[in-house]
């Protein structure tokens, strides 16, 4: 009788550990989608100038810079960011005000 009670107690204690292990294994096969930073603005590319590493973007409000919607030219942090971009692409982007001006530091396709 004691052996049966001990087996039941050990089984009850092991169940949460087994459930946790399964949840961890599951997440390893299905990683969470990359979160979109809250400070991303939305816009549409009007012009790509790969030689000058610049983008002309018609954008909505950029809250992080207290900037109203407009069309303007931005430098990009890395020229490689421009490789697959073209006029008409809808994007989400992060722009920072640095000493040299406004620089796009992250850019992603808009959903």
Secondary structure as a PSIPRED ss2 file (coil, helix, strand):
# PSIPRED VFORMAT (PSIPRED V4.0)

   1 X C   1.000  0.000  0.000
   2 X H   0.000  1.000  0.000
   3 X H   0.000  1.000  0.000
   4 X H   0.000  1.000  0.000
   5 X H   0.000  1.000  0.000
   6 X H   0.000  1.000  0.000
   7 X H   0.000  1.000  0.000
   8 X H   0.000  1.000  0.000
   9 X H   0.000  1.000  0.000
  10 X H   0.000  1.000  0.000
  11 X H   0.000  1.000  0.000
  12 X H   0.000  1.000  0.000
  13 X H   0.000  1.000  0.000
  14 X H   0.000  1.000  0.000
  15 X H   0.000  1.000  0.000
  16 X H   0.000  1.000  0.000
  17 X H   0.000  1.000  0.000
  18 X H   0.000  1.000  0.000
  19 X H   0.000  1.000  0.000
  20 X H   0.000  1.000  0.000
  21 X H   0.000  1.000  0.000
  22 X H   0.000  1.000  0.000
  23 X H   0.000  1.000  0.000
  24 X H   0.000  1.000  0.000
  25 X H   0.000  1.000  0.000
  26 X H   0.000  1.000  0.000
  27 X H   0.000  1.000  0.000
  28 X H   0.000  1.000  0.000
  29 X H   0.000  1.000  0.000
  30 X C   1.000  0.000  0.000
  31 X C   1.000  0.000  0.000
  32 X C   1.000  0.000  0.000
  33 X C   1.000  0.000  0.000
  34 X C   1.000  0.000  0.000
  35 X C   1.000  0.000  0.000
  36 X C   1.000  0.000  0.000
  37 X C   1.000  0.000  0.000
  38 X C   1.000  0.000  0.000
  39 X C   1.000  0.000  0.000
  40 X C   1.000  0.000  0.000
  41 X E   0.000  0.000  1.000
  42 X E   0.000  0.000  1.000
  43 X E   0.000  0.000  1.000
  44 X E   0.000  0.000  1.000
  45 X E   0.000  0.000  1.000
  46 X E   0.000  0.000  1.000
  47 X E   0.000  0.000  1.000
  48 X E   0.000  0.000  1.000
  49 X E   0.000  0.000  1.000
  50 X C   1.000  0.000  0.000
  51 X C   1.000  0.000  0.000
  52 X C   1.000  0.000  0.000
  53 X C   1.000  0.000  0.000
  54 X E   0.000  0.000  1.000
  55 X E   0.000  0.000  1.000
  56 X E   0.000  0.000  1.000
  57 X E   0.000  0.000  1.000
  58 X E   0.000  0.000  1.000
  59 X E   0.000  0.000  1.000
  60 X C   1.000  0.000  0.000
  61 X C   1.000  0.000  0.000
  62 X E   0.000  0.000  1.000
  63 X H   0.000  1.000  0.000
  64 X H   0.000  1.000  0.000
  65 X H   0.000  1.000  0.000
  66 X C   1.000  0.000  0.000
  67 X E   0.000  0.000  1.000
  68 X C   1.000  0.000  0.000
  69 X C   1.000  0.000  0.000
  70 X E   0.000  0.000  1.000
  71 X E   0.000  0.000  1.000
  72 X E   0.000  0.000  1.000
  73 X E   0.000  0.000  1.000
  74 X E   0.000  0.000  1.000
  75 X E   0.000  0.000  1.000
  76 X E   0.000  0.000  1.000
  77 X C   1.000  0.000  0.000
  78 X C   1.000  0.000  0.000
  79 X H   0.000  1.000  0.000
  80 X H   0.000  1.000  0.000
  81 X H   0.000  1.000  0.000
  82 X H   0.000  1.000  0.000
  83 X C   1.000  0.000  0.000
  84 X C   1.000  0.000  0.000
  85 X C   1.000  0.000  0.000
  86 X C   1.000  0.000  0.000
  87 X C   1.000  0.000  0.000
  88 X C   1.000  0.000  0.000
  89 X C   1.000  0.000  0.000
  90 X E   0.000  0.000  1.000
  91 X E   0.000  0.000  1.000
  92 X E   0.000  0.000  1.000
  93 X E   0.000  0.000  1.000
  94 X E   0.000  0.000  1.000
  95 X E   0.000  0.000  1.000
  96 X E   0.000  0.000  1.000
  97 X E   0.000  0.000  1.000
  98 X E   0.000  0.000  1.000
  99 X C   1.000  0.000  0.000
 100 X C   1.000  0.000  0.000
 101 X E   0.000  0.000  1.000
 102 X E   0.000  0.000  1.000
 103 X E   0.000  0.000  1.000
 104 X E   0.000  0.000  1.000
 105 X E   0.000  0.000  1.000
 106 X E   0.000  0.000  1.000
 107 X E   0.000  0.000  1.000
 108 X E   0.000  0.000  1.000
 109 X E   0.000  0.000  1.000
 110 X C   1.000  0.000  0.000
 111 X C   1.000  0.000  0.000
